[in-house]
């Protein structure tokens, strides 16, 4: 927008409000699309709890990279003695969805791949935190209610 009024506080405010509304609409569409298409893959009380944990992770991590690290890519170092009796350090997955009980559940029925490909990878730096918070809340709610 150019002209005499561009850059005025009122126009800046209105442009910011429009941007926020567009972002909210985009998040709403992403979340609803995922829930409607794949909500049935994530049925069960344990998923309600896991979505709650994902929501907490999203609330603490503002960037898409930080969310990716916490959910998928985090590693931990572990010391062990190899067959030759030598001490070695190995890297193990420590992302919330890639280790332990959560990993077992998420790997069943390609849930992890579906979540990454059909939701997480579509997020942007601008909407990642808010979209993930909203998805996790909606999925947890639907799981507790027993809906698809």
DSSP file (Angstrom, degrees, kcal/mol; ACC not computed):
  #  RESIDUE AA STRUCTURE BP1 BP2  ACC     N-H-->O    O-->H-N    N-H-->O    O-->H-N    TCO  KAPPA ALPHA  PHI   PSI    X-CA   Y-CA   Z-CA
    1    1 A X              0   0    0      0, 0.0     2,-0.3     0, 0.0     6,-0.0   0.000 360.0 360.0 360.0 127.4    0.0    0.0    0.0
    2    2 A X        +     0   0    0      4,-0.1     2,-0.3     5,-0.0     3,-0.2  -0.827 360.0  75.1-127.7 169.3    1.5    3.3   -0.9
    3    3 A X  S >  S-     0   0    0     -2,-0.3     3,-0.6     1,-0.2     0, 0.0  -0.782  93.2 -40.6 125.2-169.7    0.4    6.9   -0.8
    4    4 A X  T 3  S+     0   0    0     -2,-0.3    -1,-0.2     1,-0.2     0, 0.0   0.833 133.0  44.5 -64.0 -35.6   -0.1    9.6    1.8
    5    5 A X  T >  S+     0   0    0     -3,-0.2     3,-1.7     2,-0.1     6,-0.3   0.578  82.9 114.2 -90.7  -9.7   -1.6    7.3    4.4
    6    6 A X  T <  S+     0   0    0     -3,-0.6     3,-0.1     1,-0.3    -3,-0.1  -0.358  80.0  20.7 -66.1 140.8    0.8    4.4    4.1
    7    7 A X  T 3  S+     0   0    0      1,-0.3    -1,-0.3     2,-0.1     2,-0.1   0.498  87.6 137.9  83.2   3.5    3.0    3.8    7.2
    8    8 A X    <>  -     0   0    0     -3,-1.7     4,-2.8     1,-0.1    -1,-0.3  -0.474  67.8-111.8 -76.6 156.1    0.6    5.7    9.5
    9    9 A X  H  > S+     0   0    0      1,-0.2     4,-2.4     2,-0.2     5,-0.2   0.876 117.3  51.3 -56.1 -38.6    0.0    4.1   12.9
   10   10 A X  H  > S+     0   0    0      2,-0.2     4,-2.7     1,-0.2    -1,-0.2   0.941 112.5  44.3 -66.3 -46.5   -3.6    3.4   12.1
   11   11 A X  H  > S+     0   0    0     -6,-0.3     4,-2.7     2,-0.2     5,-0.2   0.892 113.1  51.8 -65.5 -38.4   -2.7    1.7    8.8
   12   12 A X  H  X S+     0   0    0     -4,-2.8     4,-2.3     2,-0.2    -1,-0.2   0.919 111.4  47.9 -61.7 -42.4    0.1   -0.2   10.4
   13   13 A X  H  X S+     0   0    0     -4,-2.4     4,-2.4    -5,-0.3    -2,-0.2   0.932 113.1  47.1 -63.1 -46.7   -2.3   -1.4   13.1
   14   14 A X  H  X S+     0   0    0     -4,-2.7     4,-2.3     2,-0.2    -2,-0.2   0.889 111.9  50.4 -64.3 -39.6   -5.0   -2.4   10.6
   15   15 A X  H  X S+     0   0    0     -4,-2.7     4,-2.5     2,-0.2    -1,-0.2   0.907 111.1  49.4 -64.0 -41.8   -2.4   -4.3    8.5
   16   16 A X  H  X S+     0   0    0     -4,-2.3     4,-2.4    -5,-0.2    -2,-0.2   0.902 110.4  50.3 -63.6 -41.8   -1.1   -6.1   11.6
   17   17 A X  H  X S+     0   0    0     -4,-2.4     4,-2.3     2,-0.2    -2,-0.2   0.905 111.1  49.1 -62.9 -41.8   -4.7   -7.1   12.5
   18   18 A X  H  X S+     0   0    0     -4,-2.3     4,-2.5     2,-0.2    -2,-0.2   0.912 110.6  50.4 -64.6 -42.4   -5.3   -8.4    9.0
   19   19 A X  H  X S+     0   0    0     -4,-2.5     4,-2.3     1,-0.2    -2,-0.2   0.912 110.8  49.4 -60.9 -43.1   -2.1  -10.4    9.2
   20   20 A X  H  X S+     0   0    0     -4,-2.4     4,-2.5     2,-0.2    -2,-0.2   0.904 111.0  49.6 -62.8 -41.9   -3.1  -11.9   12.5
   21   21 A X  H  X S+     0   0    0     -4,-2.3     4,-2.2     2,-0.2    -2,-0.2   0.910 111.3  48.9 -64.5 -42.4   -6.5  -12.8   11.2
   22   22 A X  H  X S+     0   0    0     -4,-2.5     4,-2.3     2,-0.2    -2,-0.2   0.898 111.5  50.1 -63.6 -40.4   -5.0  -14.5    8.1
   23   23 A X  H  X S+     0   0    0     -4,-2.3     4,-2.5     2,-0.2    -2,-0.2   0.920 110.4  49.2 -64.5 -44.1   -2.6  -16.4   10.3
   24   24 A X  H  X S+     0   0    0     -4,-2.5     4,-2.6     1,-0.2    -2,-0.2   0.896 111.1  50.2 -61.9 -40.7   -5.4  -17.6   12.6
   25   25 A X  H  X S+     0   0    0     -4,-2.2     4,-2.4     2,-0.2    -1,-0.2   0.919 110.5  49.4 -63.8 -44.0   -7.4  -18.7    9.6
   26   26 A X  H  X S+     0   0    0     -4,-2.3     4,-2.4     2,-0.2    -2,-0.2   0.914 112.5  47.4 -61.7 -44.1   -4.5  -20.6    8.2
   27   27 A X  H  X S+     0   0    0     -4,-2.5     4,-2.8     2,-0.2     5,-0.3   0.925 110.8  52.0 -62.7 -45.7   -3.9  -22.3   11.5
   28   28 A X  H  X S+     0   0    0     -4,-2.6     4,-2.6     1,-0.2     5,-0.2   0.912 111.5  47.0 -57.5 -44.9   -7.5  -23.2   11.9
   29   29 A X  H  X S+     0   0    0     -4,-2.4     4,-2.3     2,-0.2    -1,-0.2   0.904 112.7  48.9 -66.3 -42.0   -7.6  -24.8    8.4
   30   30 A X  H  X S+     0   0    0     -4,-2.4     4,-2.2     2,-0.2    -2,-0.2   0.942 114.9  44.4 -61.6 -48.1   -4.4  -26.8    9.0
   31   31 A X  H  X S+     0   0    0     -4,-2.8     4,-2.8     1,-0.2     5,-0.2   0.943 115.4  46.4 -64.0 -49.7   -5.6  -28.1   12.3
   32   32 A X  H  X S+     0   0    0     -4,-2.6     4,-2.7    -5,-0.3     5,-0.2   0.894 111.4  52.1 -63.3 -39.9   -9.1  -29.0   11.1
   33   33 A X  H  X S+     0   0    0     -4,-2.3     4,-2.2    -5,-0.2     5,-0.2   0.937 113.2  44.0 -61.1 -46.8   -7.8  -30.7    8.0
   34   34 A X  H  X S+     0   0    0     -4,-2.2     4,-3.0    -5,-0.2     5,-0.4   0.935 115.0  48.0 -64.6 -46.5   -5.4  -32.9   10.0
   35   35 A X  H  X S+     0   0    0     -4,-2.8     4,-1.8     1,-0.2     5,-0.2   0.919 114.6  45.8 -61.9 -44.5   -8.0  -33.7   12.6
   36   36 A X  H  < S+     0   0    0     -4,-2.7    -1,-0.2    -5,-0.2    -2,-0.2   0.877 120.6  38.5 -68.2 -37.1  -10.7  -34.6   10.1
   37   37 A X  H  < S+     0   0    0     -4,-2.2    -2,-0.2    -5,-0.2    -1,-0.2   0.875 135.1  14.2 -80.7 -38.3   -8.4  -36.7    7.9
   38   38 A X  H >< S+     0   0    0     -4,-3.0     3,-1.8    -5,-0.2     4,-0.5   0.383  86.3 107.1-125.3   2.7   -6.3  -38.4   10.5
   39   39 A X  G >< S+     0   0    0     -4,-1.8     3,-1.4    -5,-0.4    -3,-0.1   0.841  78.5  61.2 -54.4 -35.6   -7.9  -38.1   13.9
   40   40 A X  G >  S+     0   0    0      1,-0.3     3,-0.8    -5,-0.2    -1,-0.3   0.734  93.1  64.7 -65.2 -23.2   -9.0  -41.7   13.9
   41   41 A X  G <  S+     0   0    0     -3,-1.8    -1,-0.3     1,-0.2    -2,-0.2   0.697 101.8  51.5 -70.2 -18.1   -5.3  -42.9   13.7
   42   42 A X  G <  S+     0   0    0     -3,-1.4    -1,-0.2    -4,-0.5     2,-0.2  -0.174  76.8 142.9-116.8  38.8   -4.7  -41.4   17.2
   43   43 A X    <   +     0   0    0     -3,-0.8     3,-0.1     4,-0.1     2,-0.1  -0.482  30.9  70.5 -78.3 149.7   -7.5  -42.9   19.2
   44   44 A X  S >> S-     0   0    0     99,-0.2     4,-1.3    -2,-0.2     3,-0.7  -0.162  82.5 -93.9 122.6 149.9   -7.0  -43.9   22.8
   45   45 A X  H 3> S+     0   0    0      1,-0.2     4,-1.8     2,-0.2     5,-0.2   0.845 118.9  60.5 -61.2 -36.5   -6.4  -42.5   26.3
   46   46 A X  H 3> S+     0   0    0      1,-0.2     4,-2.2     2,-0.2    -1,-0.2   0.853 103.1  52.7 -63.7 -30.9   -2.6  -42.8   26.0
   47   47 A X  H <> S+     0   0    0     -3,-0.7     4,-3.0     2,-0.2     5,-0.2   0.861 102.5  57.5 -71.9 -33.3   -2.8  -40.4   23.0
   48   48 A X  H  X S+     0   0    0     -4,-1.3     4,-1.6     1,-0.2    -2,-0.2   0.936 110.7  44.3 -58.1 -44.8   -4.8  -37.9   24.9
   49   49 A X  H  X S+     0   0    0     -4,-1.8     4,-1.9     2,-0.2    -2,-0.2   0.902 113.1  50.5 -66.1 -42.1   -1.9  -37.8   27.4
   50   50 A X  H  X S+     0   0    0     -4,-2.2     4,-2.4     1,-0.2    -2,-0.2   0.892 108.6  51.7 -66.2 -38.3    0.8  -37.7   24.7
   51   51 A X  H  X S+     0   0    0     -4,-3.0     4,-2.4     1,-0.2    -1,-0.2   0.866 107.0  55.0 -64.8 -33.7   -1.0  -34.8   22.9
   52   52 A X  H  X S+     0   0    0     -4,-1.6     4,-2.0    -5,-0.2    -2,-0.2   0.907 108.7  47.3 -63.1 -40.6   -1.0  -33.0   26.3
   53   53 A X  H  X S+     0   0    0     -4,-1.9     4,-2.4     2,-0.2    -2,-0.2   0.899 110.4  52.1 -66.4 -40.6    2.8  -33.5   26.5
   54   54 A X  H  X S+     0   0    0     -4,-2.4     4,-2.6     1,-0.2    -2,-0.2   0.905 108.0  52.3 -61.7 -40.7    3.1  -32.2   22.9
   55   55 A X  H  X S+     0   0    0     -4,-2.4     4,-2.2     2,-0.2    -1,-0.2   0.922 109.3  49.4 -61.1 -43.7    1.1  -29.2   23.8
   56   56 A X  H  X S+     0   0    0     -4,-2.0     4,-1.2     2,-0.2    -2,-0.2   0.906 110.5  50.2 -62.5 -41.3    3.4  -28.5   26.8
   57   57 A X  H  X S+     0   0    0     -4,-2.4     4,-1.1     1,-0.2     3,-0.4   0.922 110.9  50.0 -61.2 -43.7    6.5  -28.9   24.5
   58   58 A X  H  < S+     0   0    0     -4,-2.6     3,-0.3     1,-0.2    -2,-0.2   0.862 106.5  54.8 -64.7 -35.6    4.9  -26.4   22.0
   59   59 A X  H  < S+     0   0    0     -4,-2.2    -1,-0.2     1,-0.2    -2,-0.2   0.803 112.6  43.4 -68.1 -26.9    4.2  -23.9   24.8
   60   60 A X  H  < S+     0   0    0     -4,-1.2     2,-0.5    -3,-0.4    -1,-0.2   0.597 109.1  60.6 -93.2 -13.1    7.9  -23.9   25.8
   61   61 A X     <  -     0   0    0     -4,-1.1    -1,-0.1    -3,-0.3     6,-0.1  -0.951  56.4-177.3-124.9 114.5    9.4  -23.8   22.3
   62   62 A X        +     0   0    0     -2,-0.5    67,-0.5    -3,-0.1     2,-0.2   0.763  60.1  66.3 -85.4 -26.4    8.7  -20.9   20.1
   63   63 A X  S  > S-     0   0    0      1,-0.1     4,-2.2    65,-0.1     5,-0.2  -0.630  77.7-126.1-101.9 156.7   10.5  -21.7   16.9
   64   64 A X  H  > S+     0   0    0     -2,-0.2     4,-2.7     1,-0.2     5,-0.2   0.881 112.7  53.5 -63.8 -38.0    9.8  -24.5   14.4
   65   65 A X  H  > S+     0   0    0      2,-0.2     4,-2.4     1,-0.2    -1,-0.2   0.912 108.8  48.2 -63.3 -42.1   13.5  -25.7   14.7
   66   66 A X  H  > S+     0   0    0      2,-0.2     4,-2.3     1,-0.2    -1,-0.2   0.891 112.8  48.8 -65.6 -38.6   13.2  -25.9   18.5
   67   67 A X  H  X S+     0   0    0     -4,-2.2     4,-2.6     2,-0.2     5,-0.3   0.916 110.2  51.0 -65.9 -43.2   10.0  -27.9   18.2
   68   68 A X  H  X>S+     0   0    0     -4,-2.7     4,-2.8     1,-0.2     5,-2.0   0.921 111.1  49.4 -59.7 -44.0   11.5  -30.2   15.6
   69   69 A X  I  <>S+     0   0    0     -4,-2.4     5,-2.2     3,-0.2    -2,-0.2   0.954 114.5  42.9 -60.9 -51.0   14.4  -30.8   18.0
   70   70 A X  I  <5S+     0   0    0     -4,-2.3    26,-3.1     1,-0.2    -2,-0.2   0.862 123.4  36.4 -66.5 -36.9   12.3  -31.6   21.0
   71   71 A X  I  <5S-     0   0    0     -4,-2.6    26,-2.3    24,-0.3    27,-0.3   0.872 137.9  -3.1 -84.8 -38.2    9.8  -33.7   19.1
   72   72 A X  I  <5S+     0   0    0     -4,-2.8    23,-0.5    -5,-0.3    -3,-0.2   0.775 124.1  42.8-123.9 -45.7   12.0  -35.6   16.6
   73   73 A X  I   < +     0   0    0     -5,-2.0    -4,-0.2    21,-0.1    -3,-0.2   0.506  68.8 123.1-100.8  -7.1   15.7  -34.8   16.4
   74   74 A X      < -     0   0    0     -5,-2.2    20,-3.4    -6,-0.3    21,-0.9  -0.285  40.8-166.1 -60.6 139.4   17.0  -34.5   19.9
   75   75 A X  E     -A   93   0A   0     18,-0.3     2,-0.4    19,-0.2    18,-0.2  -0.889  10.0-157.6-124.0 154.9   19.9  -36.9   20.7
   76   76 A X  E     -A   92   0A   0     16,-2.3    16,-2.6    -2,-0.3     2,-0.3  -0.983  19.7-124.4-130.0 147.2   21.5  -38.0   23.9
   77   77 A X  E     -A   91   0A   0     -2,-0.4     2,-0.4    14,-0.2    14,-0.2  -0.709  26.3-172.3 -90.5 140.2   25.0  -39.4   24.3
   78   78 A X  E     -A   90   0A   0     12,-2.5    12,-2.8    -2,-0.3     2,-0.3  -0.999  15.0-139.6-135.2 133.6   25.4  -42.8   26.0
   79   79 A X  E     +A   89   0A   0     -2,-0.4     2,-0.3    10,-0.2    10,-0.2  -0.709  30.6 160.9 -90.8 141.2   28.6  -44.5   27.1
   80   80 A X  E     -A   88   0A   0      8,-2.4     8,-3.1    -2,-0.3     2,-0.6  -0.979  39.7-114.0-151.9 163.9   29.1  -48.2   26.6
   81   81 A X  E     -A   87   0A   0     -2,-0.3     6,-0.2     6,-0.2    -2,-0.0  -0.895  34.2-146.2-101.2 125.4   31.8  -50.8   26.4
   82   82 A X    >   -     0   0    0      4,-3.0     3,-1.9    -2,-0.6    -1,-0.0  -0.150  35.6 -86.2 -82.9-176.9   32.1  -52.4   23.0
   83   83 A X  T 3  S+     0   0    0      1,-0.3    -1,-0.1     2,-0.1    -2,-0.0   0.734 128.0  57.2 -64.6 -24.1   33.1  -56.0   22.2
   84   84 A X  T 3  S-     0   0    0      2,-0.1    -1,-0.3     1,-0.0     3,-0.1   0.432 120.1-108.9 -85.5   0.4   36.8  -55.1   22.3
   85   85 A X  S <  S+     0   0    0     -3,-1.9     2,-0.3     1,-0.3    -2,-0.1   0.616  75.5 136.6  82.6  12.3   36.4  -53.8   25.9
   86   86 A X        -     0   0    0      1,-0.0    -4,-3.0     0, 0.0     2,-0.4  -0.710  57.6-118.6 -95.9 143.8   36.8  -50.2   24.7
   87   87 A X  E     +A   81   0A   0     -2,-0.3     2,-0.3    -6,-0.2    -6,-0.2  -0.638  39.9 175.0 -78.3 133.6   34.6  -47.3   26.0
   88   88 A X  E     -A   80   0A   0     -8,-3.1    -8,-2.4    -2,-0.4     2,-0.5  -0.970  27.2-130.3-139.0 156.2   32.6  -45.7   23.2
   89   89 A X  E     -A   79   0A   0     -2,-0.3     2,-0.3   -10,-0.2   -10,-0.2  -0.908  24.2-172.8-107.1 129.7   30.0  -43.0   23.0
   90   90 A X  E     -A   78   0A   0    -12,-2.8   -12,-2.5    -2,-0.5     2,-0.5  -0.902  20.2-128.4-119.6 152.8   26.8  -43.6   21.0
   91   91 A X  E     -A   77   0A   0     -2,-0.3     2,-0.3   -14,-0.2   -14,-0.2  -0.857  26.1-172.2 -99.7 130.9   24.0  -41.2   20.0
   92   92 A X  E     -A   76   0A   0    -16,-2.6   -16,-2.3    -2,-0.5     2,-0.1  -0.920  32.2 -98.3-121.7 148.7   20.5  -42.3   20.8
   93   93 A X  E     +A   75   0A   0     -2,-0.3   -18,-0.3   -18,-0.2   -20,-0.1  -0.398  41.2 167.3 -61.8 137.3   17.2  -40.6   19.9
   94   94 A X        +     0   0    0    -20,-3.4   -19,-0.2   -22,-0.1    -1,-0.1   0.222  29.7 125.9-137.2  10.7   15.8  -38.5   22.7
   95   95 A X  S >> S-     0   0    0    -21,-0.9     3,-1.6   -23,-0.5     4,-0.6  -0.455  72.7-113.7 -67.5 147.7   13.1  -36.6   20.9
   96   96 A X  T 34 S+     0   0    0    -26,-3.1     3,-0.5     1,-0.3     7,-0.2   0.867 115.2  37.8 -53.3 -41.4    9.7  -37.0   22.6
   97   97 A X  T 34 S+     0   0    0    -26,-2.3    -1,-0.3     1,-0.2   -25,-0.1   0.455 113.7  57.0 -91.6   0.2    8.2  -38.9   19.7
   98   98 A X  T <4 S+     0   0    0     -3,-1.6     2,-0.3   -27,-0.3    -1,-0.2   0.279 101.6  48.8-118.1  11.1   11.3  -40.9   18.7
   99   99 A X  S  X S-     0   0    0     -4,-0.6     4,-1.1    -3,-0.5     3,-0.4  -0.989  94.4  -3.8-145.0 158.1   12.2  -42.7   21.9
  100  100 A X  H  > S-     0   0    0     -2,-0.3     4,-1.6     1,-0.2     3,-0.2  -0.174 113.6 -22.0  68.3-154.2   10.5  -44.9   24.6
  101  101 A X  H  > S+     0   0    0      1,-0.2     4,-2.0     2,-0.2    -1,-0.2   0.867 135.1  57.1 -61.9 -39.9    6.9  -45.7   24.8
  102  102 A X  H  > S+     0   0    0     -3,-0.4     4,-2.7     1,-0.2    -1,-0.2   0.920 104.5  52.6 -58.9 -43.4    5.8  -42.7   22.8
  103  103 A X  H  X S+     0   0    0     -4,-1.1     4,-2.0     1,-0.2    -1,-0.2   0.898 106.9  52.8 -60.6 -41.0    8.0  -43.9   19.8
  104  104 A X  H  X S+     0   0    0     -4,-1.6     4,-1.0     1,-0.2    -1,-0.2   0.939 113.6  42.3 -60.3 -47.4    6.4  -47.3   19.9
  105  105 A X  H  < S+     0   0    0     -4,-2.0     3,-0.4     1,-0.2     6,-0.2   0.899 115.4  49.4 -66.4 -41.3    2.9  -45.9   19.7
  106  106 A X  H  < S+     0   0    0     -4,-2.7     6,-2.9     1,-0.2     5,-0.3   0.765 106.8  55.0 -74.1 -25.0    3.8  -43.3   17.1
  107  107 A X  H >< S+     0   0    0     -4,-2.0     3,-1.3    -5,-0.2    -1,-0.2   0.739  88.7  94.4 -79.7 -22.1    5.5  -45.8   14.8
  108  108 A X  G >< S+     0   0    0     -4,-1.0     3,-1.9    -3,-0.4     4,-0.2  -0.442 100.1   4.2 -65.6 142.2    2.4  -48.0   14.7
  109  109 A X  G 3  S-     0   0    0      1,-0.3    -1,-0.3    -2,-0.1     5,-0.1   0.728 122.0 -78.5  55.6  25.8    0.2  -47.3   11.7
  110  110 A X  G <> S+     0   0    0     -3,-1.3     4,-2.4     1,-0.1    -1,-0.3   0.801  85.2 150.0  56.9  31.6    2.7  -44.7   10.3
  111  111 A X  H <>  +     0   0    0     -3,-1.9     4,-2.9    -5,-0.3     5,-0.2   0.923  68.0  48.2 -61.8 -45.4    1.4  -42.2   12.9
  112  112 A X  H  > S+     0   0    0     -6,-2.9     4,-2.7     1,-0.2     5,-0.2   0.938 113.2  47.2 -62.2 -47.0    4.8  -40.4   13.2
  113  113 A X  H  > S+     0   0    0     -7,-0.3     4,-2.9     1,-0.2     5,-0.3   0.907 113.3  49.3 -60.6 -42.4    5.2  -40.2    9.4
  114  114 A X  H  X S+     0   0    0     -4,-2.4     4,-2.8     2,-0.2     5,-0.3   0.934 111.8  48.2 -62.5 -47.3    1.7  -38.9    9.0
  115  115 A X  H  X>S+     0   0    0     -4,-2.9     5,-2.6    -5,-0.2     4,-1.0   0.919 116.6  42.9 -60.5 -45.2    2.1  -36.3   11.7
  116  116 A X  H  <>S+     0   0    0     -4,-2.7     5,-3.3    -5,-0.2     6,-0.3   0.963 122.4  36.5 -66.0 -51.8    5.4  -35.0   10.2
  117  117 A X  H  <5S+     0   0    0     -4,-2.9    -2,-0.2    -5,-0.2    -3,-0.2   0.903 124.6  37.5 -71.8 -42.7    4.4  -35.1    6.5
  118  118 A X  H  <5S+     0   0    0     -4,-2.8    -1,-0.2    -5,-0.3    -3,-0.2   0.460 136.2   5.4 -96.5  -1.3    0.7  -34.0    6.8
  119  119 A X  T >X5S+     0   0    0     -4,-1.0     3,-1.3    -5,-0.3     4,-0.6   0.423 123.3  46.3-138.1 -65.8    1.1  -31.4    9.6
  120  120 A X  G >4<S+     0   0    0     -5,-2.6     3,-1.6     1,-0.3    -4,-0.2   0.891 110.8  52.1 -59.2 -44.7    4.5  -30.5   11.0
  121  121 A X  G 34<S+     0   0    0     -5,-3.3    -1,-0.3     1,-0.3    -4,-0.1   0.714 105.0  58.4 -66.1 -18.8    6.2  -30.1    7.6
  122  122 A X  G <4 S+     0   0    0     -3,-1.3    -1,-0.3    -6,-0.3    -2,-0.2   0.571  86.6 101.9 -85.0 -10.2    3.5  -27.7    6.5
  123  123 A X    <<  -     0   0    0     -3,-1.6     2,-0.2    -4,-0.6    -4,-0.0  -0.350  60.5-147.4 -74.1 155.5    4.1  -25.3    9.4
  124  124 A X     >  -     0   0    0      1,-0.1     4,-1.9    -2,-0.1     3,-0.4  -0.703  30.8-103.9-113.3 169.7    6.0  -22.1    9.0
  125  125 A X  T  4 S+     0   0    0     -2,-0.2     4,-0.3     1,-0.2   -61,-0.1   0.842 121.5  53.0 -60.3 -32.3    8.2  -20.3   11.4
  126  126 A X  T  4 S+     0   0    0      1,-0.2    -1,-0.2     2,-0.1     4,-0.2   0.772 122.0  24.8 -76.8 -26.4    5.4  -17.8   11.9
  127  127 A X  T  > S+     0   0    0     -3,-0.4     4,-2.9     2,-0.1     5,-0.3   0.493  90.5  99.3-118.2  -2.6    2.7  -20.3   12.8
  128  128 A X  H  X S+     0   0    0     -4,-1.9     4,-2.4     1,-0.2     5,-0.2   0.910  86.7  42.5 -56.5 -52.0    4.5  -23.4   14.1
  129  129 A X  H  > S+     0   0    0    -67,-0.5     4,-2.3    -4,-0.3    -1,-0.2   0.956 119.2  42.0 -62.9 -51.5    4.1  -22.8   17.9
  130  130 A X  H  > S+     0   0    0      1,-0.2     4,-2.3     2,-0.2    -1,-0.2   0.895 115.1  50.5 -65.1 -40.2    0.4  -21.7   17.8
  131  131 A X  H  X S+     0   0    0     -4,-2.9     4,-2.8     2,-0.2    -1,-0.2   0.916 111.8  47.1 -64.5 -42.9   -0.6  -24.3   15.3
  132  132 A X  H  X S+     0   0    0     -4,-2.4     4,-2.6    -5,-0.3     5,-0.2   0.891 110.8  51.8 -68.1 -38.7    0.9  -27.2   17.3
  133  133 A X  H  X S+     0   0    0     -4,-2.3     4,-2.1    -5,-0.2    -1,-0.2   0.935 113.5  45.2 -59.5 -46.3   -0.6  -25.9   20.5
  134  134 A X  H  X S+     0   0    0     -4,-2.3     4,-2.4     2,-0.2    -2,-0.2   0.912 113.5  48.3 -66.4 -43.7   -4.0  -25.8   18.8
  135  135 A X  H  X S+     0   0    0     -4,-2.8     4,-3.0     1,-0.2     5,-0.3   0.948 112.2  48.9 -61.4 -47.9   -3.6  -29.2   17.2
  136  136 A X  H  X S+     0   0    0     -4,-2.6     4,-2.4     1,-0.2     5,-0.2   0.902 112.2  48.5 -60.8 -42.1   -2.5  -30.9   20.4
  137  137 A X  H  X S+     0   0    0     -4,-2.1     4,-2.2    -5,-0.2    -1,-0.2   0.924 114.2  45.8 -64.2 -43.9   -5.4  -29.4   22.4
  138  138 A X  H  X S+     0   0    0     -4,-2.4     4,-2.5     2,-0.2    -2,-0.2   0.915 114.0  47.6 -66.6 -43.1   -7.9  -30.5   19.8
  139  139 A X  H  X S+     0   0    0     -4,-3.0     4,-2.2     2,-0.2    -2,-0.2   0.905 112.5  49.2 -66.4 -40.6   -6.5  -34.0   19.5
  140  140 A X  H  X S+     0   0    0     -4,-2.4     4,-2.3    -5,-0.3    -1,-0.2   0.925 112.1  49.3 -62.7 -43.9   -6.4  -34.4   23.3
  141  141 A X  H  X S+     0   0    0     -4,-2.2     4,-2.0    -5,-0.2    -2,-0.2   0.925 111.9  47.4 -61.7 -45.8   -9.9  -33.2   23.6
  142  142 A X  H  X>S+     0   0    0     -4,-2.5     5,-2.0     1,-0.2     4,-0.9   0.868 111.2  51.8 -65.2 -36.8  -11.2  -35.5   20.9
  143  143 A X  H  <5S+     0   0    0     -4,-2.2     3,-0.4     2,-0.2   -99,-0.2   0.914 110.2  47.9 -66.5 -42.2   -9.3  -38.5   22.4
  144  144 A X  H  <5S+     0   0    0     -4,-2.3    -2,-0.2     1,-0.2    -1,-0.2   0.865 113.4  48.0 -66.9 -34.6  -10.8  -37.9   25.8
  145  145 A X  H  <5S-     0   0    0     -4,-2.0    -1,-0.2    -5,-0.2    -2,-0.2   0.626 110.4-124.9 -79.6 -13.0  -14.3  -37.6   24.3
  146  146 A X  T  <5 +     0   0    0     -4,-0.9    -3,-0.2    -3,-0.4     2,-0.1   0.675  60.3 144.6  77.5  17.8  -13.8  -40.8   22.3
  147  147 A X      <       0   0    0     -5,-2.0    -1,-0.2    -6,-0.2    -2,-0.1  -0.445 360.0 360.0 -85.9 163.6  -14.6  -39.0   19.0
  148  148 A X              0   0    0     -2,-0.1  -106,-0.1  -105,-0.1  -107,-0.1   0.446 360.0 360.0 -70.7 360.0  -12.9  -39.8   15.7
